[in-house]
Amino acid sequence: MSWARDSRNDLTASLGEFIGTAYFVFFGVGGGMALSNNIIDSDAGVALIAGPLAWGFSLLVNVWIWSPISGGVLNPAITIALVITESLPIFRGVLYIVAEFLGALLGAYLTSIALPGPEGGATTLAEGTSIFQGLILEAICTSLLTFSVFILAIEKSARFTAALGIGWALFISAIAAGPYTGGSLNPARTFGPSIVTGTFGTANWIYYAGPVLGALLASAYWFLFKKLKHNEQLTNKYDEDTSKQESIKYQDA
């Protein structure tokens, strides 16, 4: 009976990841295309943030919506990090990864049939950006995104506003990496549009290896700060500040 309940919960959560990732990709690709296609040539600065803005807000909204059902992971690289840190069971993690890739494929397909104009959303290296540079950019930016998940969502330091920080982490990371790599930070986000558009560019593998390396780096940070008991330090600092405030109030009285 317990096994059946656990299996149902795993499948329910995985369904949430599937649908959530589909919406994430649909609104990320669709929003970016809508902004870019309606910006005149002189608006170069606005065009630069069109993609990051669409993807950042798409992640923000979808994490907020789907977190009560599946946690709103929506990213195979982050799923791997959660499994490694034992924040997510292995079996559910495998289901999540499959659901995320399929969801991204569905989301990209829906953009191709629902939106007018050329198909878009594929991530490729910009001219002048080396494979090594692209790999490093994807890894570093994904490490920030993944660590924001650990600190804000797993530790619940931001409580119900965690989605805001996670969405903004993607936004600022996509601004930094976007002009050079397209700012994927998510293997599923690259997979769906690449398959649907048939656009793979040079060294498509970096969009899988880079985010996974970045997620592993964030996991290393997580293990390090857990070992250093950073929570205790914050608690002690809070207790000291509270004690000082109470002492001041007592003296004033």
Backbone as CSV, one residue per row, in Angstrom:
resi,resn,N_x,N_y,N_z,CA_x,CA_y,CA_z,C_x,C_y,C_z
1,MET,0.840,-1.202,0.000,0.000,0.000,0.000,0.880,1.259,0.000
2,SER,1.938,1.225,0.827,2.856,2.343,0.905,3.581,2.513,-0.427
3,TRP,3.959,1.412,-1.062,4.647,1.468,-2.351,3.753,2.113,-3.404
4,ALA,2.476,1.728,-3.403,1.536,2.287,-4.364,1.374,3.790,-4.157
5,ARG,1.324,4.205,-2.885,1.178,5.628,-2.587,2.424,6.394,-3.029
6,ASP,3.619,5.830,-2.757,4.859,6.481,-3.155,4.967,6.582,-4.673
7,SER,4.568,5.509,-5.360,4.621,5.516,-6.831,3.680,6.567,-7.402
8,ARG,2.491,6.665,-6.808,1.534,7.667,-7.269,2.086,9.068,-7.054
9,ASN,2.722,9.293,-5.908,3.296,10.604,-5.615,4.423,10.938,-6.589
10,ASP,5.266,9.932,-6.894,6.361,10.149,-7.843,5.828,10.501,-9.226
11,LEU,4.815,9.786,-9.656,4.241,10.031,-10.978,3.529,11.384,-11.032
12,THR,2.854,11.736,-9.947,2.177,13.031,-9.890,3.183,14.171,-9.967
13,ALA,4.251,14.044,-9.192,5.286,15.081,-9.202,5.962,15.159,-10.568
14,SER,6.209,14.006,-11.183,6.849,13.979,-12.503,5.948,14.591,-13.559
15,LEU,4.659,14.383,-13.436,3.708,15.007,-14.356,3.776,16.523,-14.213
16,GLY,3.912,16.979,-12.974,4.069,18.416,-12.743,5.326,18.958,-13.410
17,GLU,6.426,18.193,-13.347,7.664,18.601,-14.014,7.495,18.629,-15.530
18,PHE,6.780,17.652,-16.061,6.539,17.585,-17.503,5.762,18.803,-17.979
19,ILE,4.639,19.083,-17.342,3.801,20.210,-17.758,4.503,21.529,-17.459
20,GLY,5.122,21.615,-16.286,5.808,22.849,-15.902,6.940,23.200,-16.857
21,THR,7.739,22.201,-17.267,8.834,22.458,-18.197,8.301,22.854,-19.566
22,ALA,7.178,22.241,-19.977,6.569,22.604,-21.253,6.154,24.078,-21.242
23,TYR,5.527,24.523,-20.159,5.129,25.927,-20.049,6.356,26.840,-19.971
24,PHE,7.352,26.406,-19.218,8.577,27.196,-19.083,9.217,27.452,-20.443
25,VAL,9.351,26.411,-21.245,9.964,26.556,-22.568,9.053,27.346,-23.506
26,PHE,7.756,27.073,-23.450,6.827,27.781,-24.342,6.884,29.286,-24.112
27,PHE,6.790,29.708,-22.866,6.779,31.140,-22.589,8.176,31.759,-22.687
28,GLY,9.223,30.955,-22.445,10.577,31.464,-22.630,10.870,31.730,-24.093
29,VAL,10.619,30.717,-24.939,10.827,30.884,-26.380,9.843,31.908,-26.946
30,GLY,8.560,31.738,-26.607,7.529,32.627,-27.141,7.717,34.062,-26.719
31,GLY,8.019,34.271,-25.444,8.231,35.637,-24.961,9.439,36.288,-25.602
32,GLY,10.531,35.525,-25.710,11.737,36.061,-26.337,11.510,36.415,-27.790
33,MET,10.796,35.541,-28.519,10.513,35.801,-29.929,9.593,37.007,-30.091
34,ALA,8.568,37.093,-29.254,7.626,38.212,-29.347,8.321,39.541,-29.108
35,LEU,9.197,39.587,-28.107,9.922,40.825,-27.824,10.891,41.168,-28.951
36,SER,11.671,40.175,-29.384,12.684,40.404,-30.415,12.059,40.800,-31.750
37,ASN,10.962,40.157,-32.112,10.328,40.416,-33.411,9.623,41.764,-33.474
38,ASN,9.404,42.368,-32.324,8.693,43.650,-32.304,9.559,44.796,-31.802
39,ILE,10.864,44.589,-31.847,11.814,45.628,-31.455,12.503,46.142,-32.715
40,ILE,12.501,47.461,-32.905,13.146,48.029,-34.088,14.664,47.988,-33.916
41,ASP,15.373,48.120,-35.027,16.826,47.947,-35.021,17.537,48.879,-34.048
42,SER,16.990,50.086,-33.839,17.671,51.051,-32.976,17.605,50.682,-31.508
43,ASP,16.709,49.775,-31.173,16.562,49.373,-29.776,17.490,48.215,-29.437
44,ALA,18.792,48.386,-29.677,19.752,47.304,-29.466,19.832,46.895,-27.996
45,GLY,19.763,47.898,-27.105,19.848,47.586,-25.684,18.667,46.775,-25.202
46,VAL,17.475,47.105,-25.708,16.276,46.352,-25.326,16.341,44.941,-25.899
47,ALA,16.838,44.835,-27.142,16.949,43.520,-27.775,17.868,42.602,-26.982
48,LEU,18.884,43.182,-26.351,19.850,42.398,-25.585,19.212,41.717,-24.387
49,ILE,18.213,42.364,-23.785,17.598,41.775,-22.593,16.272,41.074,-22.887
50,ALA,15.859,41.046,-24.158,14.575,40.437,-24.504,14.521,38.974,-24.083
51,GLY,15.538,38.203,-24.473,15.571,36.784,-24.123,15.689,36.543,-22.623
52,PRO,16.696,37.159,-21.972,16.823,36.985,-20.528,15.566,37.364,-19.752
53,LEU,14.902,38.440,-20.201,13.684,38.881,-19.528,12.588,37.825,-19.647
54,ALA,12.409,37.305,-20.860,11.371,36.299,-21.082,11.659,35.023,-20.314
55,TRP,12.907,34.547,-20.379,13.256,33.292,-19.701,13.244,33.457,-18.187
56,GLY,13.737,34.600,-17.706,13.762,34.825,-16.259,12.370,34.856,-15.667
57,PHE,11.452,35.566,-16.316,10.089,35.649,-15.798,9.326,34.349,-16.021
58,SER,9.640,33.644,-17.105,8.998,32.355,-17.328,9.370,31.378,-16.214
59,LEU,10.663,31.391,-15.834,11.089,30.506,-14.746,10.465,30.941,-13.429
60,LEU,10.470,32.248,-13.175,9.896,32.773,-11.931,8.450,32.311,-11.761
61,VAL,7.648,32.525,-12.793,6.228,32.184,-12.715,6.019,30.683,-12.592
62,ASN,6.732,29.908,-13.387,6.505,28.469,-13.383,7.051,27.773,-12.138
63,VAL,8.152,28.271,-11.590,8.623,27.730,-10.308,7.593,28.000,-9.230
64,TRP,7.052,29.206,-9.226,6.048,29.579,-8.232,4.802,28.695,-8.344
65,ILE,4.376,28.440,-9.585,3.172,27.648,-9.804,3.364,26.173,-9.441
66,TRP,4.473,25.600,-9.919,4.641,24.146,-9.841,5.386,23.671,-8.593
67,SER,5.951,24.589,-7.816,6.694,24.158,-6.625,5.851,23.365,-5.622
68,PRO,4.563,23.670,-5.430,3.786,22.845,-4.494,3.536,21.416,-4.995
69,ILE,3.682,21.214,-6.314,3.399,19.891,-6.886,4.666,19.063,-7.033
70,SER,5.716,19.677,-7.606,6.938,18.912,-7.875,8.197,19.563,-7.316
71,GLY,8.061,20.759,-6.782,9.225,21.522,-6.378,9.616,22.539,-7.436
72,GLY,9.046,22.382,-8.645,9.337,23.322,-9.721,10.799,23.349,-10.111
73,VAL,11.393,22.180,-10.319,12.814,22.105,-10.672,13.016,22.531,-12.128
74,LEU,12.367,21.842,-13.062,12.298,22.234,-14.474,13.657,22.272,-15.170
75,ASN,14.631,21.547,-14.646,15.990,21.604,-15.183,16.733,20.320,-14.822
76,PRO,17.106,19.482,-15.808,17.792,18.221,-15.506,19.104,18.398,-14.755
77,ALA,19.842,19.481,-15.031,21.110,19.711,-14.334,20.874,19.940,-12.847
78,ILE,19.862,20.742,-12.531,19.545,20.990,-11.121,18.976,19.730,-10.479
79,THR,18.219,18.953,-11.232,17.713,17.678,-10.711,18.869,16.781,-10.294
80,ILE,19.915,16.722,-11.116,21.103,15.918,-10.782,21.735,16.419,-9.491
81,ALA,21.828,17.740,-9.349,22.405,18.316,-8.131,21.574,17.955,-6.905
82,LEU,20.256,17.974,-7.038,19.386,17.637,-5.909,19.506,16.162,-5.528
83,VAL,19.701,15.306,-6.525,19.878,13.877,-6.243,21.212,13.648,-5.534
84,ILE,22.274,14.292,-6.013,23.602,14.123,-5.415,23.621,14.582,-3.960
85,THR,22.922,15.658,-3.660,22.897,16.186,-2.293,21.803,15.526,-1.442
86,GLU,21.166,14.503,-2.001,20.116,13.745,-1.304,18.915,14.619,-0.944
87,SER,18.721,15.666,-1.723,17.532,16.494,-1.547,16.357,15.930,-2.330
88,LEU,16.656,14.954,-3.204,15.650,14.326,-4.050,16.014,12.855,-4.195
89,PRO,15.054,11.928,-4.012,15.343,10.499,-4.169,15.789,10.176,-5.595
90,ILE,16.639,9.176,-5.742,17.195,8.829,-7.055,16.095,8.481,-8.052
91,PHE,15.145,7.632,-7.636,14.104,7.187,-8.558,13.282,8.368,-9.063
92,ARG,12.903,9.261,-8.148,12.132,10.425,-8.559,12.984,11.337,-9.442
93,GLY,14.262,11.408,-9.142,15.158,12.225,-9.952,15.216,11.738,-11.394
94,VAL,15.275,10.427,-11.577,15.292,9.858,-12.933,13.990,10.197,-13.657
95,LEU,12.874,10.050,-12.967,11.582,10.388,-13.560,11.523,11.869,-13.929
96,TYR,12.062,12.708,-13.069,12.075,14.149,-13.332,12.849,14.469,-14.610
97,ILE,14.020,13.861,-14.752,14.867,14.156,-15.908,14.155,13.785,-17.206
98,VAL,13.544,12.605,-17.226,12.790,12.182,-18.408,11.639,13.151,-18.670
99,ALA,10.910,13.512,-17.618,9.766,14.413,-17.753,10.198,15.789,-18.241
100,GLU,11.332,16.271,-17.753,11.812,17.601,-18.129,12.210,17.666,-19.605
101,PHE,12.903,16.632,-20.088,13.282,16.611,-21.502,12.048,16.515,-22.397
102,LEU,11.107,15.656,-22.027,9.887,15.523,-22.829,9.045,16.786,-22.765
103,GLY,8.981,17.406,-21.597,8.227,18.649,-21.451,8.818,19.763,-22.296
104,ALA,10.151,19.851,-22.324,10.814,20.868,-23.135,10.543,20.640,-24.615
105,LEU,10.509,19.376,-25.015,10.215,19.049,-26.407,8.796,19.476,-26.768
106,LEU,7.857,19.219,-25.864,6.470,19.623,-26.095,6.348,21.141,-26.156
107,GLY,6.984,21.823,-25.218,6.914,23.281,-25.189,7.469,23.899,-26.462
108,ALA,8.600,23.382,-26.941,9.194,23.899,-28.170,8.307,23.605,-29.373
109,TYR,7.708,22.428,-29.389,6.811,22.071,-30.500,5.592,22.994,-30.527
110,LEU,5.053,23.290,-29.370,3.884,24.175,-29.303,4.215,25.572,-29.812
111,THR,5.415,26.050,-29.534,5.790,27.374,-30.057,5.876,27.341,-31.581
112,SER,6.314,26.195,-32.128,6.486,26.108,-33.580,5.153,26.107,-34.317
113,ILE,4.091,25.633,-33.666,2.788,25.583,-34.337,1.871,26.728,-33.936
114,ALA,2.184,27.378,-32.813,1.283,28.422,-32.310,1.736,29.829,-32.646
115,LEU,3.040,30.010,-32.860,3.557,31.357,-33.074,3.890,31.591,-34.539
116,PRO,3.498,32.741,-35.085,3.841,33.065,-36.472,5.320,33.415,-36.597
117,GLY,5.820,33.329,-37.798,7.211,33.696,-38.027,8.124,32.492,-37.952
118,PRO,9.426,32.707,-38.107,10.400,31.603,-38.085,10.486,30.950,-36.711
119,GLU,10.795,29.663,-36.722,10.973,28.953,-35.457,12.238,29.451,-34.771
120,GLY,12.196,29.500,-33.457,13.350,30.024,-32.734,13.567,29.311,-31.420
121,GLY,14.497,29.853,-30.626,14.745,29.313,-29.304,15.965,28.444,-29.181
122,ALA,16.571,28.044,-30.318,17.749,27.174,-30.238,18.940,27.965,-29.712
123,THR,19.791,27.314,-28.937,20.978,27.971,-28.387,22.211,27.525,-29.168
124,THR,22.956,28.490,-29.656,24.181,28.218,-30.406,25.257,29.217,-29.988
125,LEU,26.497,28.846,-30.196,27.601,29.734,-29.862,27.656,30.903,-30.834
126,ALA,27.851,32.087,-30.293,27.980,33.269,-31.137,29.324,33.262,-31.844
127,GLU,29.387,33.947,-32.960,30.646,34.037,-33.691,31.704,34.702,-32.813
128,GLY,32.868,34.096,-32.743,33.948,34.631,-31.921,34.014,34.033,-30.531
129,THR,32.999,33.267,-30.150,32.988,32.604,-28.836,33.527,31.185,-29.005
130,SER,34.584,30.863,-28.284,35.186,29.531,-28.405,34.360,28.499,-27.640
131,ILE,34.596,27.244,-27.961,33.895,26.160,-27.268,34.221,26.200,-25.775
132,PHE,35.488,26.440,-25.451,35.888,26.504,-24.037,35.188,27.642,-23.321
133,GLN,35.135,28.807,-23.949,34.454,29.955,-23.343,32.972,29.669,-23.131
134,GLY,32.354,29.040,-24.124,30.940,28.697,-23.996,30.697,27.721,-22.871
135,LEU,31.572,26.734,-22.751,31.442,25.733,-21.686,31.568,26.379,-20.316
136,ILE,32.563,27.247,-20.157,32.788,27.913,-18.871,31.627,28.835,-18.520
137,LEU,31.139,29.588,-19.503,30.010,30.484,-19.250,28.777,29.715,-18.793
138,GLU,28.467,28.628,-19.483,27.299,27.829,-19.109,27.468,27.232,-17.715
139,ALA,28.686,26.800,-17.397,28.936,26.190,-16.088,28.831,27.205,-14.955
140,ILE,29.486,28.353,-15.122,29.481,29.363,-14.058,28.071,29.891,-13.812
141,CYS,27.368,30.209,-14.884,26.020,30.761,-14.731,25.056,29.737,-14.137
142,THR,25.210,28.472,-14.534,24.340,27.436,-13.956,24.642,27.219,-12.491
143,SER,25.903,27.396,-12.091,26.240,27.227,-10.671,25.513,28.251,-9.818
144,LEU,25.402,29.489,-10.320,24.657,30.509,-9.574,23.181,30.151,-9.492
145,LEU,22.614,29.748,-10.624,21.197,29.381,-10.650,20.918,28.214,-9.702
146,THR,21.773,27.201,-9.755,21.577,26.021,-8.905,21.736,26.363,-7.428
147,PHE,22.738,27.186,-7.110,22.947,27.537,-5.708,21.798,28.382,-5.181
148,SER,21.186,29.183,-6.050,20.010,29.940,-5.617,18.878,28.998,-5.228
149,VAL,18.775,27.859,-5.919,17.758,26.862,-5.572,18.055,26.262,-4.202
150,PHE,19.324,25.923,-3.968,19.697,25.350,-2.672,19.397,26.310,-1.518
151,ILE,19.846,27.541,-1.658,19.726,28.508,-0.560,18.298,28.991,-0.364
152,LEU,17.632,29.320,-1.453,16.310,29.933,-1.344,15.182,28.921,-1.199
153,ALA,15.282,27.780,-1.904,14.186,26.804,-1.896,14.438,25.638,-0.951
154,ILE,15.603,25.005,-1.063,15.872,23.829,-0.227,15.982,24.233,1.243
155,GLU,16.717,25.314,1.509,16.839,25.782,2.894,15.630,26.602,3.334
156,LYS,14.786,26.969,2.348,13.584,27.763,2.633,13.925,29.101,3.287
157,SER,15.087,29.655,2.926,15.464,30.942,3.508,14.610,32.077,2.970
158,ALA,14.055,31.868,1.755,13.194,32.904,1.175,11.719,32.550,1.287
159,ARG,11.434,31.352,1.776,10.066,30.881,1.935,9.285,31.005,0.632
160,PHE,8.127,31.654,0.661,7.269,31.657,-0.518,7.783,32.576,-1.625
161,THR,8.827,33.356,-1.359,9.374,34.238,-2.396,10.604,33.641,-3.072
162,ALA,10.887,32.373,-2.845,12.068,31.744,-3.445,12.061,31.858,-4.962
163,ALA,10.871,31.743,-5.558,10.770,31.807,-7.020,11.292,33.134,-7.561
164,LEU,11.133,34.211,-6.796,11.628,35.513,-7.243,13.138,35.488,-7.416
165,GLY,13.835,34.996,-6.401,15.297,34.940,-6.457,15.790,34.001,-7.540
166,ILE,15.110,32.867,-7.706,15.513,31.890,-8.724,15.307,32.466,-10.125
167,GLY,14.172,33.108,-10.344,13.910,33.728,-11.641,14.906,34.834,-11.947
168,TRP,15.224,35.649,-10.948,16.188,36.728,-11.155,17.597,36.179,-11.374
169,ALA,17.914,35.044,-10.741,19.220,34.418,-10.958,19.370,33.994,-12.416
170,LEU,18.288,33.449,-12.989,18.337,33.088,-14.407,18.433,34.346,-15.265
171,PHE,17.705,35.380,-14.903,17.714,36.622,-15.668,19.112,37.216,-15.763
172,ILE,19.781,37.383,-14.623,21.110,38.007,-14.636,22.131,37.088,-15.284
173,SER,21.977,35.767,-15.127,22.892,34.821,-15.755,22.729,34.823,-17.267
174,ALA,21.471,34.907,-17.721,21.210,34.931,-19.165,21.700,36.228,-19.792
175,ILE,21.698,37.318,-19.042,22.267,38.571,-19.561,23.768,38.412,-19.769
176,ALA,24.428,37.761,-18.805,25.878,37.580,-18.887,26.276,36.620,-20.005
177,ALA,25.525,35.527,-20.151,25.907,34.489,-21.114,25.166,34.596,-22.443
178,GLY,23.996,35.235,-22.437,23.135,35.255,-23.606,23.795,35.661,-24.914
179,PRO,24.537,36.772,-24.958,25.124,37.198,-26.229,26.162,36.223,-26.784
180,TYR,26.662,35.312,-25.941,27.741,34.416,-26.356,27.292,32.964,-26.553
181,THR,26.393,32.502,-25.689,25.951,31.101,-25.778,24.443,30.955,-25.975
182,GLY,23.718,32.042,-25.812,22.254,31.961,-25.817,21.703,31.827,-24.418
183,GLY,22.607,31.621,-23.434,22.192,31.557,-22.029,21.225,30.430,-21.738
184,SER,21.623,29.204,-22.019,20.737,28.056,-21.786,20.636,27.712,-20.302
185,LEU,21.757,27.272,-19.711,21.830,26.893,-18.294,20.921,25.710,-17.954
186,ASN,20.458,25.019,-18.994,19.451,23.982,-18.785,19.462,23.039,-19.993
187,PRO,19.898,21.784,-19.822,19.945,20.846,-20.949,18.599,20.668,-21.645
188,ALA,17.509,20.655,-20.881,16.182,20.474,-21.479,15.796,21.685,-22.300
189,ARG,16.145,22.876,-21.808,15.828,24.108,-22.522,16.531,24.144,-23.884
190,THR,17.724,23.565,-23.972,18.427,23.472,-25.252,17.867,22.342,-26.100
191,PHE,17.588,21.218,-25.463,17.141,20.011,-26.170,15.870,20.244,-26.990
192,GLY,14.828,20.786,-26.364,13.548,20.948,-27.044,13.639,21.797,-28.298
193,PRO,14.077,23.058,-28.195,14.178,23.907,-29.386,15.154,23.372,-30.437
194,SER,16.253,22.736,-30.006,17.216,22.198,-30.975,16.586,21.107,-31.825
195,ILE,15.835,20.212,-31.183,15.190,19.119,-31.907,14.109,19.645,-32.836
196,VAL,13.283,20.552,-32.342,12.153,21.061,-33.131,12.634,21.892,-34.315
197,THR,13.635,22.738,-34.104,14.111,23.600,-35.192,15.178,22.933,-36.046
198,GLY,15.776,21.852,-35.553,16.860,21.199,-36.286,18.130,22.017,-36.280
199,THR,18.253,22.909,-35.295,19.417,23.786,-35.189,20.289,23.349,-34.014
200,PHE,21.527,22.940,-34.317,22.406,22.448,-33.256,23.690,23.271,-33.126
201,GLY,24.066,23.980,-34.174,25.246,24.826,-34.107,26.513,24.044,-33.855
202,THR,27.510,24.757,-33.339,28.806,24.141,-33.036,28.849,23.658,-31.596
203,ALA,29.312,22.442,-31.404,29.519,21.902,-30.051,28.258,21.976,-29.200
204,ASN,27.184,21.394,-29.691,25.924,21.392,-28.951,26.065,20.725,-27.584
205,TRP,27.065,19.871,-27.459,27.262,19.123,-26.215,27.563,20.019,-25.010
206,ILE,28.081,21.233,-25.250,28.410,22.089,-24.109,27.162,22.498,-23.338
207,TYR,26.000,22.463,-23.988,24.755,22.861,-23.326,24.206,21.756,-22.418
208,TYR,24.875,20.616,-22.463,24.551,19.522,-21.548,25.655,19.404,-20.496
209,ALA,26.914,19.409,-20.964,28.046,19.277,-20.045,28.204,20.502,-19.159
210,GLY,28.073,21.701,-19.739,28.272,22.930,-18.975,27.313,23.072,-17.802
211,PRO,25.995,22.979,-18.034,25.062,23.072,-16.910,25.252,21.987,-15.854
212,VAL,25.586,20.776,-16.279,25.808,19.713,-15.293,27.039,20.031,-14.445
213,LEU,28.114,20.512,-15.081,29.310,20.899,-14.327,28.989,22.030,-13.358
214,GLY,28.201,22.991,-13.806,27.812,24.096,-12.937,26.973,23.636,-11.762
215,ALA,26.070,22.694,-12.021,25.232,22.158,-10.946,26.079,21.384,-9.935
216,LEU,27.085,20.671,-10.434,27.988,19.938,-9.535,28.822,20.914,-8.696
217,LEU,29.221,22.031,-9.293,29.962,23.048,-8.547,29.103,23.625,-7.428
218,ALA,27.844,23.903,-7.736,26.931,24.409,-6.711,26.724,23.371,-5.611
219,SER,26.690,22.091,-5.984,26.565,21.017,-4.987,27.775,21.002,-4.064
220,ALA,28.957,21.250,-4.647,30.177,21.310,-3.836,30.108,22.466,-2.852
221,TYR,29.613,23.626,-3.305,29.404,24.752,-2.393,28.473,24.349,-1.246
222,TRP,27.419,23.673,-1.623,26.400,23.261,-0.647,27.009,22.358,0.426
223,PHE,27.758,21.348,-0.019,28.408,20.443,0.925,29.399,21.193,1.803
224,LEU,30.145,22.127,1.213,31.138,22.889,1.966,30.490,23.704,3.073
225,PHE,29.458,24.463,2.724,28.839,25.331,3.724,28.024,24.553,4.750
226,LYS,27.513,23.397,4.349,26.857,22.538,5.337,27.893,22.014,6.324
227,LYS,29.082,21.661,5.811,30.167,21.181,6.669,30.622,22.273,7.631
228,LEU,30.614,23.506,7.142,31.021,24.636,7.983,29.897,25.113,8.905
229,LYS,28.739,24.466,8.785,27.587,24.761,9.640,27.221,26.243,9.581
230,HIS,27.023,26.715,8.365,26.713,28.125,8.181,25.405,28.524,8.844
231,ASN,24.480,27.583,8.959,23.201,27.893,9.606,23.391,28.243,11.071
232,GLU,24.315,27.532,11.715,24.584,27.806,13.133,25.137,29.215,13.304
233,GLN,26.027,29.607,12.391,26.612,30.940,12.484,25.541,32.013,12.343
234,LEU,24.627,31.814,11.421,23.547,32.784,11.234,22.636,32.829,12.454
235,THR,22.347,31.641,12.998,21.491,31.564,14.184,22.135,32.249,15.380
236,ASN,23.440,32.003,15.567,24.151,32.617,16.687,24.186,34.137,16.531
237,LYS,24.417,34.590,15.284,24.456,36.032,15.028,23.084,36.639,15.313
238,TYR,22.026,35.944,14.904,20.674,36.445,15.148,20.399,36.509,16.652
239,ASP,20.810,35.470,17.379,20.595,35.444,18.824,21.344,36.585,19.512
240,GLU,22.603,36.852,19.050,23.392,37.929,19.644,22.725,39.278,19.398
241,ASP,22.267,39.492,18.153,21.619,40.766,17.826,20.338,40.945,18.622
242,THR,19.572,39.861,18.755,18.323,39.928,19.523,18.597,40.244,20.984
243,SER,19.646,39.610,21.536,20.008,39.826,22.936,20.415,41.275,23.175
244,LYS,21.186,41.847,22.208,21.611,43.243,22.338,20.410,44.183,22.299
245,GLN,19.481,43.894,21.390,18.289,44.741,21.271,17.459,44.688,22.545
246,GLU,17.326,43.511,23.113,16.543,43.373,24.345,17.221,44.087,25.496
247,SER,18.578,44.042,25.494,19.337,44.719,26.541,19.147,46.224,26.456
248,ILE,19.172,46.755,25.216,18.979,48.195,25.004,17.581,48.630,25.457
249,LYS,16.595,47.819,25.090,15.217,48.127,25.481,15.088,48.133,26.992
250,TYR,15.747,47.173,27.685,15.672,47.071,29.138,16.298,48.310,29.785
251,GLN,17.483,48.751,29.217,18.156,49.908,29.788,17.324,51.182,29.591
252,ASP,16.710,51.287,28.406,15.860,52.455,28.145,14.676,52.513,29.088
253,ALA,14.148,51.337,29.413,12.991,51.291,30.292,13.385,51.711,31.687
